[in-house]
Amino acid sequence: MSKGMVYTSFAMIASALMISAAFTLGYSETQSSDATRISEASFFMDSVLQDMDRSLSMATRRAFAASINYVIVNNQPLSSPEKNVSSALVNGTISGQELENMENVSIESWESRVRSIASDSSYELETEIRGYGINSSGIRSESYYEVFARLKDPVSLARFNRTETAYTSTSLTGLEDPMITLRSKARYVSKYGKCSFSRPLESIETADIYSEEYGYGNAVVNPSDVSSVADKSDKVLVASDIDGYTVSEANSFAAAVSESANTSSGYSGAYAFDIGSVSIEDNQSLLVDGETVWRTDFTEMFREPCYIEDSHGPGVLDRMENRLVSDSGRNGIATMIDVSELPRELRRQESAIPYVYFNSSEYGAARQIKGVSDEYSWFYLDQDHIDEWGVNSLVK
């Protein structure tokens, strides 16, 4: 074989190898590019679905706020509250009327927004709401919705199909109680807030040394200078050792409480000594009645206001419907109202618990309670709640 032929054969083989290498390299780069694109599309889909919980929480609170506002503005109860609040949640409307503050937060708005973001990222996104629901528990809302999503990447031709369900429990603190607004002819406003207690009073300690009187007021715990305490006759002195104060100083309070026994005599009014170690904080509302020291928080319920769970009271959704009793399966709530703040024509001698106050049903006789009724002459409780909370001994 001549040198020319050898060289030509070598050149052909080398050229073939170079072409093959170039083709292989290009194919590998294409595969890598597609893999990256597919990974990005998958990440985009995950991000869309992960946003569902956050958007649902915001949409739920707004739906309740907008629905309550709808009731108040129209001065009419909301029929079928679950259906109508769900409508507000999904499309921002009630009975076809667009609701204030639901722009860009409803579930349908969320769908439109994520489809637009997908389009800007060169993806094709289809979504379909396949289920949703809303309920209330205490002063919280429980809601969910299910979405089927299909994402297509027109470049890599990758497709992703996913079904996801979002759940949320959302606080309704700060929203207005529409039942009280409607029943008071829009003259009394109460906003939802959770009480720091499950019942408005409880026995916290029993004394070995006590008087037969009762006294009521906010606690003043171990004051270093009694003379600096204002309005002592409306306060309860709480001492680790009552002997640390003169008898006249103790008698200047509405009541006196001591962890240890006294060694002096001459105490008058309400007192409860030798109660043992107990945790009482400054300004805590107390009722000293004979041997028992009670923690009372009636005033917090109508001053704050705040709500507690109540099996007979209407729930949040019931209140939109202006109901005075709990519907089947709902967790009811209760608060108290300052009767003196109601329109004069609505004031009467009745339990300060609103769903009882405005109800023509029978909850037992309205009775005054030691301490709080001395301070607020309009304050009454119905016999049903007196029995439930075990405070018959405090009836005046």
VOGU-3710 file (C-alpha; in Angstrom, 3 decimals, decimal comma):
1> mskgmvytsf> 0,000/0,000/0,000  1,405/3,383/-0,918  1,921/6,131/1,607  -0,808/8,204/-0,093  -3,409/5,503/0,400  -2,462/5,021/4,070  -2,762/8,729/4,719  -6,146/8,937/2,972  -7,535/6,004/4,977  -6,329/7,529/8,244
11> amiasalmis> -7,853/10,887/7,374  -11,218/9,260/6,652  -11,195/7,336/9,943  -10,190/10,449/11,901  -12,924/12,488/10,243  -15,497/9,835/11,060  -14,406/9,753/14,707  -14,602/13,538/14,947  -18,115/13,602/13,425  -19,202/10,840/15,796
21> aaftlgyset> -17,772/12,648/18,786  -19,459/15,892/17,791  -22,831/14,139/17,362  -22,488/12,355/20,705  -21,571/15,590/22,480  -24,518/17,459/20,962  -26,963/14,685/21,903  -25,634/14,632/25,469  -26,045/18,397/25,810  -29,611/18,152/24,492
31> qssdatrise> -30,412/15,443/27,034  -28,919/17,550/29,835  -30,892/20,609/28,756  -34,156/18,641/28,704  -33,444/17,155/32,112  -32,865/20,614/33,563  -36,045/21,943/31,980  -38,089/18,992/33,285  -36,654/19,463/36,772  -37,567/23,161/36,683
41> asffmdsvlq> -41,106/22,334/35,549  -41,497/19,824/38,381  -40,222/22,374/40,896  -42,680/24,960/39,538  -45,576/22,526/39,994  -44,478/21,777/43,582  -44,260/25,515/44,358  -47,770/26,119/43,021  -49,262/23,370/45,174  -47,302/24,340/48,269
51> dmdrslsmat> -48,808/27,834/48,033  -52,325/26,418/48,474  -52,261/26,311/52,302  -51,072/29,904/52,655  -53,559/31,256/50,123  -56,416/29,258/51,706  -55,722/30,670/55,178  -55,839/34,241/53,872  -58,896/33,588/51,706  -60,806/31,940/54,578
61> rrafaasiny> -60,418/34,846/57,008  -61,287/37,326/54,256  -64,348/35,254/53,288  -65,646/35,333/56,872  -64,891/39,046/57,253  -66,591/39,877/53,924  -69,608/37,690/54,753  -70,045/39,304/58,177  -69,775/42,729/56,562  -72,441/41,641/54,043
71> vivnnqplss> -74,781/40,775/56,945  -74,154/44,069/58,751  -74,395/46,314/55,674  -77,619/44,665/54,516  -78,932/44,374/58,102  -80,141/40,889/57,243  -79,154/37,398/58,452  -77,161/35,260/56,034  -79,188/32,224/54,965  -77,329/28,937/54,434
81> peknvssalv> -74,100/30,363/55,895  -71,919/27,371/54,980  -72,994/27,633/51,349  -72,655/31,402/51,144  -69,335/31,697/53,002  -68,018/28,886/50,769  -69,167/30,922/47,762  -67,262/33,909/49,130  -64,218/31,700/49,601  -64,298/30,227/46,091
91> ngtisgqele> -65,360/33,127/43,875  -65,628/36,181/46,149  -69,399/36,588/45,811  -72,637/36,020/47,731  -75,787/35,656/45,643  -73,857/37,021/42,695  -72,820/40,176/44,556  -69,072/40,825/44,570  -67,752/41,202/48,082  -65,460/43,904/49,353
101> nmenvsiesw> -61,846/42,918/50,084  -62,128/39,571/48,254  -60,320/40,819/45,164  -57,288/38,660/44,365  -57,726/36,394/47,412  -60,535/33,972/46,460  -59,643/30,462/45,306  -60,599/31,339/41,741  -58,332/34,399/41,948  -55,547/32,103/43,120
111> esrvrsiasd> -56,158/29,833/40,121  -56,014/32,768/37,722  -52,850/34,091/39,330  -50,902/30,818/39,193  -51,982/30,211/35,574  -50,693/33,665/34,668  -47,372/33,016/36,433  -47,100/29,686/34,614  -47,691/31,385/31,265  -44,998/33,969/32,024
121> ssyeleteir> -42,639/31,030/32,656  -43,600/29,460/29,300  -45,655/26,666/30,860  -49,241/25,643/30,189  -51,174/25,145/33,447  -54,739/23,915/33,835  -56,466/23,740/37,237  -59,805/22,355/38,361  -61,423/22,735/41,805  -62,818/19,326/42,695
131> gyginssgir> -64,097/19,958/46,211  -64,212/22,498/49,024  -65,844/23,019/52,404  -65,950/25,321/55,403  -66,989/25,005/59,051  -66,323/26,664/62,395  -65,091/25,444/65,755  -65,074/27,906/68,621  -63,767/31,152/67,132  -61,733/29,352/64,478
141> sesyyevfar> -62,692/28,310/60,975  -61,836/24,954/59,429  -61,700/24,930/55,609  -60,316/22,896/52,738  -60,257/22,680/48,967  -59,036/20,090/46,486  -57,398/20,999/43,178  -56,471/18,917/40,151  -53,574/20,538/38,285  -52,046/19,664/34,887
151> lkdpvslarf> -48,775/21,301/33,817  -47,245/21,014/30,343  -43,822/22,226/29,291  -44,018/22,899/25,504  -40,216/22,799/25,184  -39,399/19,434/26,754  -42,978/18,148/26,238  -42,971/16,987/29,882  -46,385/16,722/31,540  -47,297/16,604/35,235
161> nrtetaytst> -50,703/15,695/36,667  -51,271/16,257/40,364  -54,193/16,306/42,822  -53,636/18,223/46,047  -55,843/19,104/49,038  -55,208/22,110/51,269  -56,521/22,316/54,846  -56,366/25,250/57,238  -57,543/26,306/60,679  -57,871/30,081/60,768
171> sltgledpmi> -58,409/32,407/63,736  -61,445/34,688/63,535  -60,252/36,891/66,391  -61,161/40,528/65,831  -64,109/39,874/63,516  -67,509/41,240/64,534  -70,225/39,055/66,051  -73,145/39,702/63,659  -75,792/38,134/65,893  -75,226/40,691/68,664
181> tlrskaryvs> -75,094/43,517/66,115  -78,413/42,470/64,556  -80,156/41,807/67,888  -79,047/45,150/69,328  -80,242/47,087/66,263  -76,603/47,811/65,367  -76,113/49,678/68,663  -73,798/47,176/70,372  -70,630/45,764/68,813  -68,802/42,714/70,116
191> kygkcsfsrp> -65,730/41,280/68,404  -64,497/37,715/68,667  -61,640/37,020/71,044  -60,718/33,946/73,036  -60,915/34,074/76,830  -57,907/32,916/78,818  -60,239/30,647/80,835  -62,831/27,994/80,033  -65,407/29,261/82,557  -65,722/32,757/84,044
201> lesietadiy> -65,250/31,742/87,676  -63,817/28,939/89,741  -62,989/28,149/93,335  -59,215/28,454/93,744  -58,720/27,862/97,483  -60,428/27,162/100,803  -59,451/28,855/104,081  -59,229/27,374/107,567  -59,868/30,772/109,189  -62,605/32,931/107,687
211> seeygygnav> -65,550/35,247/108,251  -69,120/34,744/107,047  -68,985/37,925/104,945  -68,125/38,305/101,279  -65,906/40,835/99,531  -65,090/41,471/95,886  -62,361/43,301/93,980  -59,057/43,124/92,137  -56,125/41,572/93,963  -53,317/43,659/95,423
221> vnpsdvssva> -50,551/41,160/96,183  -48,119/41,872/99,048  -48,098/45,675/98,691  -45,031/47,249/100,267  -46,926/50,424/101,158  -50,660/50,099/101,808  -51,091/53,874/101,940  -50,125/54,096/98,257  -52,938/51,737/97,150  -55,834/53,685/95,645
231> dksdkvlvas> -59,462/52,718/96,238  -58,618/50,071/98,831  -62,297/49,483/99,608  -62,663/48,105/96,062  -59,581/45,851/96,271  -58,676/42,522/97,863  -55,475/42,400/99,923  -53,543/39,175/99,223  -50,692/38,552/101,646  -48,189/35,789/102,185
241> didgytvsea> -48,463/36,603/105,902  -51,320/38,802/107,094  -49,302/39,630/110,233  -47,117/41,770/107,992  -49,937/44,342/107,974  -51,829/46,018/110,793  -55,411/44,953/111,429  -56,670/48,398/110,411  -54,750/48,191/107,133  -56,327/44,808/106,335
251> nsfaaavses> -59,791/46,074/107,313  -59,485/48,997/104,857  -59,767/46,548/101,914  -62,944/44,944/100,552  -61,490/41,611/101,712  -58,215/40,160/102,968  -56,587/36,841/102,044  -53,515/35,289/103,637  -51,553/32,141/102,926  -50,684/31,829/106,608
261> antssgysga> -52,838/32,071/109,738  -53,236/35,312/111,699  -51,999/35,868/115,255  -53,919/39,120/115,845  -57,676/39,608/116,294  -60,083/42,396/115,407  -60,509/41,665/111,690  -63,851/42,735/110,233  -65,616/42,292/106,925  -64,563/39,484/104,593
271> yafdigsvsi> -61,353/37,619/105,264  -59,917/34,191/104,485  -56,680/33,205/106,256  -54,516/30,099/106,312  -55,347/29,121/102,726  -51,937/27,591/102,051  -49,746/28,390/99,091  -51,696/29,718/96,122  -50,784/31,622/92,980  -52,757/34,866/92,727
281> ednqsllvdg> -51,613/37,682/90,462  -51,970/41,434/90,849  -55,271/42,781/89,472  -56,820/39,316/89,291  -60,526/39,631/90,059  -61,396/37,814/93,299  -64,474/37,073/95,345  -63,929/36,063/98,966  -67,086/34,382/100,198  -66,861/32,753/103,617
291> etvwrtdfte> -64,192/30,060/103,466  -63,871/30,084/99,665  -61,719/32,292/97,469  -63,078/32,512/93,922  -61,413/33,657/90,740  -64,030/35,677/88,823  -63,699/36,957/85,263  -67,233/38,043/84,371  -66,109/41,612/83,769  -63,376/40,522/81,350
301> mfrepcyied> -65,993/38,796/79,225  -67,977/41,981/78,591  -65,144/44,517/78,815  -62,686/42,846/76,438  -64,884/41,104/75,209  -63,938/37,434/74,980  -65,689/34,151/74,204  -65,711/30,685/75,763  -67,029/27,402/74,418  -70,672/26,782/75,259
311> shgpgvldrm> -72,504/23,650/74,135  -75,853/25,465/73,911  -74,651/28,718/72,422  -74,697/29,467/68,682  -71,465/29,002/66,741  -69,831/31,517/64,410  -71,802/30,325/61,376  -75,040/30,228/63,411  -74,479/33,851/64,373  -74,333/34,902/60,720
321> enrlvsdsgr> -77,802/33,398/60,431  -78,888/35,321/63,570  -79,545/32,038/65,363  -79,717/31,933/69,168  -79,064/28,219/69,577  -76,344/25,910/68,343  -77,142/23,994/65,177  -76,492/20,250/65,131  -72,810/19,330/65,155  -71,460/22,835/65,720
331> ngiatmidvs> -69,304/23,944/68,639  -71,171/26,818/70,269  -69,646/29,860/71,959  -70,779/32,446/74,497  -69,750/35,855/75,749  -71,388/38,510/77,926  -72,722/41,967/77,198  -72,876/45,192/79,185  -76,648/45,521/79,362  -76,368/49,201/80,296
341> elprelrrqe> -74,876/49,869/76,832  -77,886/48,475/74,966  -80,600/50,781/73,581  -82,957/51,691/76,405  -85,894/49,859/74,814  -83,872/46,605/74,799  -82,778/46,702/78,448  -84,395/44,244/80,800  -83,648/42,041/83,785  -82,137/39,025/82,057
351> saipyvyfns> -78,954/36,946/81,891  -75,970/38,901/80,519  -75,181/35,989/78,183  -76,470/37,332/74,826  -77,978/34,177/73,355  -79,983/33,820/76,588  -80,713/37,540/76,898  -82,259/37,769/73,414  -83,932/34,350/73,539  -87,571/33,813/74,406
361> seygaarqik> -86,761/30,221/75,452  -86,580/29,303/79,111  -83,116/29,048/80,716  -84,334/29,468/84,279  -84,767/32,559/86,395  -82,283/35,400/86,095  -80,332/35,760/89,367  -77,816/38,285/90,637  -74,348/37,113/91,670  -72,385/38,235/94,711
371> gvsdeyswfy> -69,655/40,711/93,938  -70,136/41,436/90,244  -73,822/42,361/90,684  -72,827/44,688/93,543  -70,604/46,552/91,098  -72,945/46,234/88,092  -76,584/46,259/89,217  -77,761/45,086/85,768  -75,700/41,869/85,929  -77,765/38,671/86,093
381> ldqdhidewg> -77,105/35,030/85,217  -79,656/32,435/84,150  -80,197/29,425/86,392  -78,969/26,990/83,723  -75,478/28,555/83,732  -75,508/28,955/87,515  -76,067/25,202/87,745  -73,565/24,396/85,008  -70,798/26,430/86,639  -71,679/25,253/90,160
391> vnslvk> -72,151/28,703/91,699  -75,500/28,452/93,441  -73,785/29,506/96,665  -72,961/32,871/95,047  -76,529/33,802/94,192  -77,559/36,946/96,106
//
